[in-house]
Amino acid sequence: MSLRAVAYVSTAVAGLSTADLDHLLVDARAHNQVAGVTGVLLFDGQRFFQYFEGPEEGVARAYERIRNSHMHVDLRELHNDVVQTLHFSQWHMGCSHTEGSVLQQLSTQQWQREAEFLQDELEQAGASPALQELLAFWGQQNP
Ligand SMILES: Cc1cc2nc3c(=O)[nH]c(=O)nc-3n(C[C@H](O)[C@H](O)[C@H](O)COP(=O)(O)O)c2cc1C
């Protein structure tokens, strides 16, 4: 079974409330559970960063829902490629409030390197530098 992972950043629509975010997550987790999709969503109050992974079909379904959501705009894809390993298999969508600087750092060109890394190292199941940074951040939040 082929696995895929997608990472993107987007901008939340103005006036998004905590209740909206809670609703989004409940909805997303229910769909992800069925689709076998896992990952993390980071939010700094204005922008989202999301990394999600799973079987091709499930990821495609989740991505379509994400792209169609009215809760954010300006979605910019950072990474979209086949992967060998699921890194967030315990999280049908973990979520964390983050500093803007963390989100900014994760959304820089490092994910471009991720794509190159994956092409070069497709045989390896190891995490790229960009993914390692995300995993390290997530590990700190959830020791
Ligand atoms: C930042 C963000 C992340 C989302 N993540 C997921 C997800 O992981 N899986 C999923 O099925 N839907 C996801 N969605 C879709 C939301 O669950 C859905 O948009 C929300 O429940 C409200 O729907 P609406 O914006 O179309 O009215 C996401 C939406 C946004 C804005």
The ligand as an SDF file (V2000), in Angstrom:
LIG
                    3D

 31 33  0  0  0  0  0  0  0  0999 V2000
   -6.6520   24.0680    8.8550 C   0  0  0  0  0  0  0  0  0  0  0  0
   -7.6240   22.9950    8.4880 C   0  0  0  0  0  0  0  0  0  0  0  0
   -7.2770   21.6730    8.6970 C   0  0  0  0  0  0  0  0  0  0  0  0
   -8.1610   20.6530    8.3490 C   0  0  0  0  0  0  0  0  0  0  0  0
   -7.7760   19.3530    8.5140 N   0  0  0  0  0  0  0  0  0  0  0  0
   -8.6040   18.3760    8.1000 C   0  0  0  0  0  0  0  0  0  0  0  0
   -8.1920   17.0160    8.2030 C   0  0  0  0  0  0  0  0  0  0  0  0
   -7.1090   16.6830    8.6790 O   0  0  0  0  0  0  0  0  0  0  0  0
   -9.0640   16.0670    7.7450 N   0  0  0  0  0  0  0  0  0  0  0  0
  -10.2900   16.3800    7.2200 C   0  0  0  0  0  0  0  0  0  0  0  0
  -11.0130   15.4830    6.8160 O   0  0  0  0  0  0  0  0  0  0  0  0
  -10.6970   17.6740    7.1380 N   0  0  0  0  0  0  0  0  0  0  0  0
   -9.8920   18.6700    7.5560 C   0  0  0  0  0  0  0  0  0  0  0  0
  -10.3040   19.9680    7.4660 N   0  0  0  0  0  0  0  0  0  0  0  0
  -11.6550   20.2640    7.0160 C   0  0  0  0  0  0  0  0  0  0  0  0
  -12.5170   20.6500    8.2320 C   0  0  0  0  0  0  0  0  0  0  0  0
  -12.7460   19.5610    9.0650 O   0  0  0  0  0  0  0  0  0  0  0  0
  -13.8200   21.3050    7.7660 C   0  0  0  0  0  0  0  0  0  0  0  0
  -13.4450   22.3110    6.8950 O   0  0  0  0  0  0  0  0  0  0  0  0
  -14.5700   21.9340    8.8970 C   0  0  0  0  0  0  0  0  0  0  0  0
  -15.1560   20.9290    9.6590 O   0  0  0  0  0  0  0  0  0  0  0  0
  -15.6240   22.9610    8.4660 C   0  0  0  0  0  0  0  0  0  0  0  0
  -16.0700   22.7910    7.2050 O   0  0  0  0  0  0  0  0  0  0  0  0
  -16.2460   24.0620    6.2020 P   0  0  0  0  0  0  0  0  0  0  0  0
  -15.0450   24.9290    6.3630 O   0  0  0  0  0  0  0  0  0  0  0  0
  -16.2620   23.4280    4.8380 O   0  0  0  0  0  0  0  0  0  0  0  0
  -17.5190   24.7220    6.5730 O   0  0  0  0  0  0  0  0  0  0  0  0
   -9.4270   20.9950    7.7920 C   0  0  0  0  0  0  0  0  0  0  0  0
   -9.7580   22.3300    7.6050 C   0  0  0  0  0  0  0  0  0  0  0  0
   -8.8670   23.3300    7.9400 C   0  0  0  0  0  0  0  0  0  0  0  0
   -9.2340   24.7730    7.7500 C   0  0  0  0  0  0  0  0  0  0  0  0
  1  2  1  0
  2  3  1  0
  2 30  2  0
  3  4  2  0
  4  5  1  0
  4 28  1  0
  5  6  2  0
  6  7  1  0
  6 13  1  0
  7  8  2  0
  7  9  1  0
  9 10  1  0
 10 11  2  0
 10 12  1  0
 12 13  2  0
 13 14  1  0
 14 15  1  0
 14 28  1  0
 15 16  1  0
 16 17  1  0
 16 18  1  0
 18 19  1  0
 18 20  1  0
 20 21  1  0
 20 22  1  0
 22 23  1  0
 23 24  1  0
 24 25  2  0
 24 26  1  0
 24 27  1  0
 28 29  2  0
 29 30  1  0
 30 31  1  0
M  END
$$$$
